[in-house]
């Protein structure tokens, strides 16, 4: 499993297509959108 933080599905597909095992047909890459809530730890604290 790979998780890409990409601007679009097309960008993620382009990145996935560059994987060597995908290029030689060893594996097939499937790309799905995944929206997750941002982590509270990632936001600066407001005091």
Buried (B, 14 or more C-beta within 10 A) or exposed (E): EEEBEBEEEEEBBEBBEEEEEEEEEEEEEEBEEEEEEEEEEEEEEEE
